[in-house]
Amino acid sequence: MSSPPSKDLTHFLTIPWCAALLTAPTTTLLPTPSRVPKSSTEDSFFALTLRTGETVPYMLSFSSPRAASASSSPAAGKVEGKVEGKTETIEQVSTLFALGPGVNGYPATAHGGVTAALFDEAMGVCMMRVRASAAAAAAAAAAAAAAAAEDPKNPPPGQGGVDIVTASLTVDFVRRVVTPGVVVVRVW
């Protein structure tokens, strides 16, 4: 690494199962801008309110490949992810959250609203990753278009700066989230 590891990374590397995920050769650490306080007050919930020693003191996001056939959807009902005898992979974005007793809604159990907020936040990290990938692809396409003497002032669709906000989130709680502890939320 060219810079010292973050406190978040250092913390999660002390937990064996987290270290195994983070040190895998296919893992790419991702920025988590929602943990940075902003003068606009954007992201204050995760940057300030939940960033205490008793709530969510550590949070770290990363991406890794996931076999497309590893779908957890029972509705799929078919074999997916095979392309000419090869297993197709897709990018999975994961976020680790260290949870303290300050998020409890019941003894040693995270509040359901906090659990839903973790899902929402992990989805937001994934959407930022998708947006960054799309922007890179659009920039490459725009460069190619400019090289082909097309009008670069008229960018292709999907290159706009629309804010990412949650329109709907449905959570079915299957079992409690024990605190204190570490959870990983995976999005693909």
N, C-alpha and C positions, 0 to 999 in steps of 0.2 A: 504494500500500500504506500502511496506517495504521501499521505497525510495520516496523522494519528487516528486510530479508530475512535468512533464516537462512544460516549458513555453507554448509549443504547446497545451498540454492537458488543462492547466489552461485557456488558451484563449478560446478554443472551448467549455469548460464547462460553459462559460458565455453566450453562445448562446443557447436559450432553445431547439431548434430542434436538435442541435448537442449534447447537454447534454443528451437528451432522447436517442439518438443512442448510445452514449458512456457509459451510465450507465445502459443499459439493461443487465439483468443477463446473457445473452448468448453472450455478446460482449467480445472479447479478443483483447487487444491492441497489435499491431505488431510493430517491429522495422522498421524504415525507414532509412536504411543505406545510401541512396543517399543524405541525408541531412548533412552527415558528410564529411568535406573536407579530401581529401586523397593526400598524396605526389605524387601518380601516376597521379594525375589530373583527375582520373576517377570520375564521378558524379559531376564534377565542375559546370555544368549548374544549377542543383537544390541545390547543397551545397553552392555555392558562388554567381553565377550570379543572380539567382532568389530569394536568401535569403536576401532580403532587406525589409525595412519598406514600400517601395512603390511598391514592386512586389508581392512576395509570402512569407510574413513574417512568416506564420504558416502553418504547414502541419502535418497531423497525419493519420496513417493507422490503421485499425482494421478489424477483421473478425467476422462474425456472420452467423448463419444458415439461409438458404433461402429455401423455399419450392421449390422443383424441378418443380412443376407445375406452378410456378410463372414466367415462361419464357415470355420474352417480344417479342419473335419472332412470328410475325403473320403467318410465314410460317409453324409453328408447326402444326396447324390445328387439333390437337388431344389432348386428355386428357393425361397428363404425371404425373409421380410422385406418382402413387398409387402402393403400394406393399402390398398385402394381407390386404387391407382395411386401411392401414396406409399411411400417406403422407410422401414420401421420402424427405429428406433434403440434400442439398449440401452446401458446404462452399462458402460464398460470401466474397470477400475482398473489403473493401471500403477505399477510401482515401479522407480526407477532405482537401481542399485547401482554404486559405484565400487569396483573390486577391485584390491587390491595384491598383491605377490608373497607375502605372508604367508598367502594362502589356497591356495597351490600344493600339488598332490599329485604333480606332474611338472613339469619345467622349463617356465616360462611358461604353465602350464595349471592352472586352478582344480581343486581336489580335487572329485571327484564328490559327496562328502558335503556339501561346501559348496554346490555347485550345487543339490542337492536341498533344502538348507536355504533357499536363495534362493526356490525355487518355493513351499516351505511358508510362508515369511514373506509373500510376495506374496499368496498365497491367504488368509492370515489378515487382511491389510489389507483385502482385498476383502470378506471375511465381516464385518468390523467395519463397513464401509460399508453392507452389506446390512442388518445389525442396526440401525444408526442410522436408515436409511430406514424399516425396518419399525417401529421404535419411534416415529418421527414419525407414521407412518400410523396406528399403534395409538392414539397419544395423540389424534390428530384424531378417530378413531372413538370413543374413550372420551368425548371432549368432546361429540361429537354425541349419543352415547347418554345422557350425563348431561342434556343439553338436552332429550332426548326422555323424561326421567324414568325411564330405565332405571337399574338398580343399577350405579353406577360402581365399587363395591367388588369386582365380579366381572369383571375384565378379560377381553377376548377372548383366544382361544388365540394363541400366538406372541408374547406380551408378557413372557414369563419371562426370567430372568437366567441362562440356561445358559451355562457357559463354552464358549469356542471352542477345541477341541483337535483335533489331527490323528489320525484313526482309521486312515487308510491313505494311502499315497502311492506311486505307481508311476512311475518315471522311466525312459524309454528314451533313452539317450545317443546322439545322432546324430553330433555332432562336439565337439571340445574347446572350452572357454571360455578364450580367451587372456587372460593377465594380463601386466602391468597393463592395465586397460581399464575401460570402462563398459558395462554391460548393462542392458536394460530387460526386465522380466518383466510380461507383460500377462495379466490375468485378467478373464473375463466370464462 
